[in-house]
Amino acid sequence: MICVTLGRTRHKYLIAEHQHIGELGGELVELRLDYIGRTIDLSRILKDRPTAVVITCRRKSDGGRWERPEDERRMLLRSAIAAGVEYVDLEEDAAAAIPRYGKTKRIISYHNFQETPADLDQIHQRLLKYDADIVKIATLATSFSDVVRMLELMDKSKVPTIGIAMGDMGGVTRLLAARFGAPFTYCSFDSERQIAPGQFSFKQMRDLYRVDSIDANTKLFGVVADPVAHSYSPLIHNSAFAHHGIQARYLPFRIPEEELPVFLRWCRTFGIGGLSVTIPHKEAILPLLSRAEQAAQEIGAVNTVVFNQDEAIGYNTDYRAAMDCLTDAMKQVTGQDEPFKGRTVLLLGAGGVSRAIGFGLRQRGAIVEIASRSMERTEALARAIGANAISWDSRYDVRPALIVNGTPIGMFPDVDNTPYEGEHLDASTLVFDTVYNPESTLLVKSARKQGCPVLTGSYMFIRQACYQYKLFTGMEPPADVMRATLQKAISPLRD
């Protein structure tokens, strides 16, 4: 079950949002009374409530907003219990002072916004002593190991436990709460108003991840990155799963590079089916895998991992997708069956995407000039694929038939920057920007203004995702569904 946390300063807004959640089919709402900036009229808030409620009034010292006397807060909580609310949230000291009454269930909670303590088990045992129907522990995740410990705590508890590793790194604890025995999981009213770090919105929880139907039979996949919140991969893969009626979910995993080994071990133990791999892990993950396809080995980068029993197998669908898109586009421009042979390409960037594309271009006979903002990385990639390294400032000295942007310059929210100024573009040059959010980057806009043929990043993004989907499921991907889903998501950012 999903519990929507509402925190508003005025009664009428709190009541209106509660009514709206009920109209959307919500079943449970947490009412944060500590957000109300005036005398609280509890009877007004609870009258004709459209859903079951959790009453919470969090002190500032516990991460809330309540700064008035503690006696007043406890009286408010007692009044909520006397009014017959479904749940009341109590910290340890309040729980010791407020006895059980009526049918109201007691959530005994602990919050730590600085870290995830080493003694989670002891904290859990301590909270159980206060006549808990549900134990709630919410701590800040500073590592993926914290996330694993929180999941394990929920899994082994004999009393219903909601374990939340707060922050972007701990999002999986919110999405998989029911699978690990939690009676419900918390989310925000919308994506603009998080009450706690790392909360998903009600719409994301209900429609994108469909958390209420995740169970032990749900096959899990995901994207591993750092950061990961910007990724559209969960959106398009989950839309494809829903289209095919597959009991599977695709989740975001924010993992620091130093924790990749820990994360991969957890994936194998927990039974994750496959991963998309993106910035900054495409190269670092390769030596941690059991094996990789030849192209991925030669490129030196992986963007897809499939777990097969005890093996973690690496693939590079960036390579296939980019070369498919580029070959089609260059054939139209040149009218030749071997459109890259002997032609000069300017490749901007020296990361995983540039490595895959540069490898494919060199295989097809292109003369590749690489420029990035790190000369060290530029030279390393040039040596690896047999290309020429040039300085970032020299990129305008090249007269290429094709320009490929493999940098994140121009990606949302950095939409006002470009890796290549439009005044230097020639109308005969094909411009390919691998950035897909927004689709119409400043580079793409400039290229169109100069009359250049253009290939946007959305084509490559969808095609590589289609290859991944087939590797994950063995099924033909619903490409039209995936593309329409992406276009709808990025449409507010398009011209």
Secondary structure, DSSP 4 states (H G I P E B T S, - for coil): -EEEEE--SSHHHHHHHHHHHHHTT--EEEEEGGG--S---HHHHHTT-SSEEEEE--BGGGTS-B-S-HHHHHHHHHHHHHTT-SEEEEEHHHHHHS---TTPEEEEEEEESS---TTHHHHHHHHHTTT-SEEEEEEE-SSHHHHHHHHHHHHH-SS-EEEEEESGGGHHHHHTTGGGT-S-EEEESSTT--SSTTPPBHHIIIIIS-GGG--TT-EEEEEEESS-TT--HHHHHHHHHHHHT-SEEEEEEE--GGGHHHHHHHHHHHT--EEEE-TT-TTTTGGGSSEE-HHHHHHT--SEEEEETTEEEEE-HHHHHHHHHHHHHHHHHH--SSTTTT-EEEEE--SHHHHHHHHHHHHTT-EEEEE-S-HHHHHHHHHHHT-EE--GGGGGG---SEEEE-S-TT-TT-TT--SS-GGG--TTSEEEE---SSSS-HHHHHHHHTT--EE-HHHHHHHHHHHHHHHHHSS---HHHHHHHHHHHHGGG--
